[in-house]
Amino acid sequence: MLIHALYGQASIIAAVGCSLIVAGLLKGTIGVGMPVVALPQLSLFIDIKSAAMLLSLPLVFSNVPQALEGGKTVRASRN
């Protein structure tokens, strides 16, 4: 029984990880699309509120380098 429960959790964790990897590859390739791809995929395995919370940090962290890449982020944030 415990092995079956752990197997079920492991498959969900693997599916969530694969969904995030696919979405991350898409964002890395074309620069956009992570939420569009990841949220529907994640909602197949976990509830939508958990999927949105799970995506919040990777989205922020993946957009910080893009914001800093232009070089005018600090000046724009002061205005």
C-alpha positions as CSV (number, residue, x, y, z in Angstrom):
1,M,0.0,0.0,0.0
2,L,2.8,2.4,0.9
3,I,4.7,1.6,-2.2
4,H,1.6,2.2,-4.4
5,A,1.1,5.6,-2.6
6,L,4.7,6.6,-3.2
7,Y,4.6,5.5,-6.8
8,G,1.5,7.7,-7.4
9,Q,3.3,10.7,-5.9
10,A,6.5,10.0,-7.8
11,S,4.6,9.9,-11.1
12,I,2.9,13.2,-10.4
13,I,6.2,14.8,-9.5
14,A,7.8,13.5,-12.6
15,A,4.8,14.7,-14.8
16,V,5.0,18.2,-13.2
17,G,8.8,18.3,-13.7
18,C,8.4,17.3,-17.4
19,S,5.8,19.9,-17.9
20,L,8.1,22.6,-16.4
21,I,11.0,21.4,-18.5
22,V,8.9,21.6,-21.8
23,A,7.6,25.0,-20.9
24,G,11.1,26.2,-20.0
25,L,12.5,24.9,-23.2
26,L,9.8,26.8,-25.1
27,K,10.6,30.0,-23.2
28,G,14.3,29.6,-23.8
29,T,13.7,29.0,-27.5
30,I,11.3,31.8,-28.3
31,G,11.4,33.9,-25.2
32,V,7.7,33.7,-24.3
33,G,5.1,31.0,-23.7
34,M,6.0,29.4,-20.3
35,P,2.6,30.2,-18.6
36,V,0.7,29.4,-21.8
37,V,2.2,25.9,-22.0
38,A,2.9,25.1,-18.4
39,L,-0.4,26.0,-16.8
40,P,-2.7,23.7,-18.9
41,Q,-0.2,20.9,-18.6
42,L,0.2,21.3,-14.8
43,S,-3.6,21.5,-14.4
44,L,-3.8,18.0,-15.8
45,F,-1.9,16.7,-12.7
46,I,-2.6,19.1,-9.9
47,D,-5.4,21.6,-9.1
48,I,-5.3,25.0,-10.9
49,K,-4.5,27.0,-7.7
50,S,-1.5,24.9,-6.9
51,A,-0.4,25.1,-10.5
52,A,-0.6,28.9,-10.5
53,M,1.4,29.0,-7.2
54,L,4.0,26.6,-8.5
55,L,4.5,28.7,-11.6
56,S,4.8,32.1,-9.8
57,L,8.5,31.8,-8.7
58,P,9.9,30.3,-11.9
59,L,8.1,33.0,-14.0
60,V,9.6,35.8,-11.8
61,F,13.0,34.3,-11.8
62,S,13.0,33.7,-15.6
63,N,11.9,37.3,-16.3
64,V,14.6,39.0,-14.2
65,P,17.4,38.2,-16.6
66,Q,15.3,39.5,-19.5
67,A,14.5,42.7,-17.7
68,L,18.2,43.3,-16.8
69,E,19.4,42.4,-20.3
70,G,18.4,45.8,-21.8
71,G,20.5,47.8,-19.3
72,K,17.9,50.4,-18.7
73,T,15.9,48.6,-16.0
74,V,17.2,50.6,-13.0
75,R,16.7,53.9,-14.8
76,A,13.2,53.0,-15.8
77,S,12.3,51.8,-12.3
78,R,13.3,55.2,-10.9
79,N,10.8,57.1,-13.0
